[in-house]
Amino acid sequence: MKSKHDVLVIGGGPVGLSCAYYLLKSGRQVTIIDANEVGKGSGHGNAGQIVPSHIIPLAAPGVVTSALKWMLDPALSPFGMKIRFSPAYISWLIQFAAACSESNVQRNLPSMRSLGQLSAENLLTILAEEKIECHYQQTGIITLFKDEKAFLEGKHEAEFLGKNGVPTEILDKATLHEREPIALDDVIGGVHFTGDSFMNPASFLAELAKRVRAMGAEILEHMPVMGFELAGGKITKVRTASGEFEAEHVVLTAGAWSSIVARDLRLKLPLQPARGYSVTVAAPGKMPRHAFILGDRRVAVSPFGDLLRFTGRLEVGEYSTTPDPKWLARLEKFVREYIELDETLDVKETWAGLRPVTPDGVPVIGRAPHLSNLIVATGHAMVGLSLGPGTGQLVAELVNGRTPAFDLRPLELERF
Ligand SMILES: Cc1cc2nc3c(=O)[nH]c(=O)nc-3n(C[C@H](O)[C@H](O)[C@H](O)COP(=O)(O)OP(=O)(O)OC[C@H]3O[C@@H](n4cnc5c(N)ncnc54)[C@H](O)[C@@H]3O)c2cc1C
């Protein structure tokens, strides 16, 4: 194991692996250090939905009111919050609440759209050039509704997204049931995001890790980064229990753990985990043709070949990745409210993962303000799998001193 490196990527999730891929393609030498195994962090068991339609940041008008309303009914709420009296956490909550505004949406819409489109295009190129088999399907994602009020809100949002370049189709009850016969009769309509797609994230990440390794990356696993040495406005050493590393460039892509990893870097990187769960079952007798979001319940349903996955719940401030059996059972119950399922299901995997969330719900991609050889790429919240391939290209452009594909100023760390 050498101690001097060209580019050291900390964290091998969808974002870190994509950065490594584009850096290698640009001719750089790459070392990835991961506390666990690459591709096994928060990307592994997620819904696998590729959503260039997701241009509205998580911090948007109405989110706080909905969260408070949901918390009055904890057994049904898609949202939860850890009670923790840490100044950083309380400050994050206050900043998040303040950012739930129209101006936050308008300010960030252009970069979210550019990043989503770049990422979707890059994903198609990666899948084709690297011949990755991961049950990628382009039939789109349908939001299903059982409630008139929620459907109306869904239609308004679709109209807004349509005006902002997102392809959407509103489906009345008859069209929906023709397109998706698995939907139960009391599903009254849907919104079809025809530009979205889905894939098995674990297969994609495992294949991407293989390609990155074959392209020459050194991958060091079970090696948590524990600290840094700084001198002359640079990171001079990255410390792990197995030794110290020097690198020309350091890229921080440790997902929800990024602010913990960065604790002695004197960075303002406000980030909180938002835990979610998934249940994966063997393909039941009848499988959906599309992936779904269950509109009133905020649960995602994704078919991957011979597997069907349900994901949901957003628990802010929770770092544990032990799934809560109560919520796993509720996910299945919610799915049964919308689609036909066999009476008993053969559960293959249960999982919990952490979404990395900034207070404005927008990723951070850019150079650290006072450390000339550090680039930070994190905070991708609910869409890190989708936005990985675009983020990877942008980070490679920054490392190589090239002009990024679009204006990255709204995504820089300085905004905090
Ligand atoms: C239930 C659920 C469903 C989701 N569904 C979707 C979806 O359908 N589509 C989508 O686009 N996104 C989805 N997401 C979000 C997506 O999974 C995340 O945004 C994404 O995983 C973030 O990627 P990342 O590479 O930044 O972080 P991670 O995937 O968390 O990877 C971070 C890596 O850093 C490593 N690490 C941590 N600490 C250290 C350290 N000290 N030293 C070295 N390495 C370290 C970890 O081991 C890990 O491998 C979902 C998330 C959840 C929880």
Ligand as a Chemical Component Dictionary entry (heavy atoms), coordinates in Angstrom:
data_LIG
# 
_chem_comp.id                   LIG 
_chem_comp.type                 NON-POLYMER 
_chem_comp.pdbx_formal_charge   0 
_chem_comp.three_letter_code    LIG 
# 
loop_
_chem_comp_atom.comp_id 
_chem_comp_atom.atom_id 
_chem_comp_atom.alt_atom_id 
_chem_comp_atom.type_symbol 
_chem_comp_atom.charge 
_chem_comp_atom.model_Cartn_x 
_chem_comp_atom.model_Cartn_y 
_chem_comp_atom.model_Cartn_z 
_chem_comp_atom.pdbx_ordinal 
LIG C1  C1  C 0 -34.730 4.306  1.761  1  
LIG C2  C2  C 0 -33.932 5.090  0.751  2  
LIG C3  C3  C 0 -34.342 5.120  -0.582 3  
LIG C4  C4  C 0 -33.629 5.851  -1.510 4  
LIG N1  N1  N 0 -34.012 5.814  -2.818 5  
LIG C5  C5  C 0 -33.301 6.496  -3.760 6  
LIG C6  C6  C 0 -33.663 6.424  -5.138 7  
LIG O1  O1  O 0 -34.598 5.744  -5.522 8  
LIG N2  N2  N 0 -32.938 7.157  -6.019 9  
LIG C7  C7  C 0 -31.882 7.934  -5.637 10 
LIG O2  O2  O 0 -31.293 8.600  -6.478 11 
LIG N3  N3  N 0 -31.494 7.980  -4.331 12 
LIG C8  C8  C 0 -32.172 7.296  -3.395 13 
LIG N4  N4  N 0 -31.805 7.345  -2.073 14 
LIG C9  C9  C 0 -30.727 8.247  -1.670 15 
LIG C10 C10 C 0 -29.359 7.679  -1.959 16 
LIG O3  O3  O 0 -29.268 6.352  -1.480 17 
LIG C11 C11 C 0 -28.293 8.565  -1.302 18 
LIG O4  O4  O 0 -28.493 9.898  -1.705 19 
LIG C12 C12 C 0 -26.914 8.105  -1.742 20 
LIG O5  O5  O 0 -26.635 6.819  -1.249 21 
LIG C13 C13 C 0 -25.826 9.052  -1.272 22 
LIG O6  O6  O 0 -24.654 8.614  -1.895 23 
LIG P1  P1  P 0 -23.239 8.929  -1.300 24 
LIG O7  O7  O 0 -22.236 8.265  -2.167 25 
LIG O8  O8  O 0 -23.137 10.400 -1.066 26 
LIG O9  O9  O 0 -23.256 8.276  0.174  27 
LIG P2  P2  P 0 -23.315 6.754  0.621  28 
LIG O10 O10 O 0 -24.031 5.943  -0.354 29 
LIG O11 O11 O 0 -23.816 6.737  2.005  30 
LIG O12 O12 O 0 -21.786 6.347  0.642  31 
LIG C14 C14 C 0 -20.912 6.925  1.581  32 
LIG C15 C15 C 0 -19.742 6.000  1.788  33 
LIG O13 O13 O 0 -18.824 6.630  2.689  34 
LIG C16 C16 C 0 -18.291 5.655  3.547  35 
LIG N5  N5  N 0 -17.786 6.266  4.776  36 
LIG C17 C17 C 0 -18.480 6.716  5.848  37 
LIG N6  N6  N 0 -17.625 7.165  6.805  38 
LIG C18 C18 C 0 -16.377 7.009  6.320  39 
LIG C19 C19 C 0 -15.071 7.261  6.844  40 
LIG N7  N7  N 0 -14.885 7.760  8.066  41 
LIG N8  N8  N 0 -14.003 6.952  6.088  42 
LIG C20 C20 C 0 -14.158 6.410  4.839  43 
LIG N9  N9  N 0 -15.371 6.148  4.299  44 
LIG C21 C21 C 0 -16.460 6.439  5.020  45 
LIG C22 C22 C 0 -19.473 4.704  3.799  46 
LIG O14 O14 O 0 -19.024 3.437  4.231  47 
LIG C23 C23 C 0 -20.140 4.677  2.424  48 
LIG O15 O15 O 0 -19.668 3.605  1.625  49 
LIG C24 C24 C 0 -32.490 6.600  -1.114 50 
LIG C25 C25 C 0 -32.053 6.536  0.208  51 
LIG C26 C26 C 0 -32.757 5.778  1.146  52 
LIG C27 C27 C 0 -32.255 5.719  2.555  53 
# 
loop_
_chem_comp_bond.comp_id 
_chem_comp_bond.atom_id_1 
_chem_comp_bond.atom_id_2 
_chem_comp_bond.value_order 
_chem_comp_bond.pdbx_ordinal 
LIG C1  C2  SING 1  
LIG C2  C3  SING 2  
LIG C2  C26 DOUB 3  
LIG C3  C4  DOUB 4  
LIG C4  N1  SING 5  
LIG C4  C24 SING 6  
LIG N1  C5  DOUB 7  
LIG C5  C6  SING 8  
LIG C5  C8  SING 9  
LIG C6  O1  DOUB 10 
LIG C6  N2  SING 11 
LIG N2  C7  SING 12 
LIG C7  O2  DOUB 13 
LIG C7  N3  SING 14 
LIG N3  C8  DOUB 15 
LIG C8  N4  SING 16 
LIG N4  C9  SING 17 
LIG N4  C24 SING 18 
LIG C9  C10 SING 19 
LIG C10 O3  SING 20 
LIG C10 C11 SING 21 
LIG C11 O4  SING 22 
LIG C11 C12 SING 23 
LIG C12 O5  SING 24 
LIG C12 C13 SING 25 
LIG C13 O6  SING 26 
LIG O6  P1  SING 27 
LIG P1  O7  DOUB 28 
LIG P1  O8  SING 29 
LIG P1  O9  SING 30 
LIG O9  P2  SING 31 
LIG P2  O10 DOUB 32 
LIG P2  O11 SING 33 
LIG P2  O12 SING 34 
LIG O12 C14 SING 35 
LIG C14 C15 SING 36 
LIG C15 O13 SING 37 
LIG C15 C23 SING 38 
LIG O13 C16 SING 39 
LIG C16 N5  SING 40 
LIG C16 C22 SING 41 
LIG N5  C17 SING 42 
LIG N5  C21 SING 43 
LIG C17 N6  DOUB 44 
LIG N6  C18 SING 45 
LIG C18 C19 SING 46 
LIG C18 C21 DOUB 47 
LIG C19 N7  SING 48 
LIG C19 N8  DOUB 49 
LIG N8  C20 SING 50 
LIG C20 N9  DOUB 51 
LIG N9  C21 SING 52 
LIG C22 O14 SING 53 
LIG C22 C23 SING 54 
LIG C23 O15 SING 55 
LIG C24 C25 DOUB 56 
LIG C25 C26 SING 57 
LIG C26 C27 SING 58 
# 
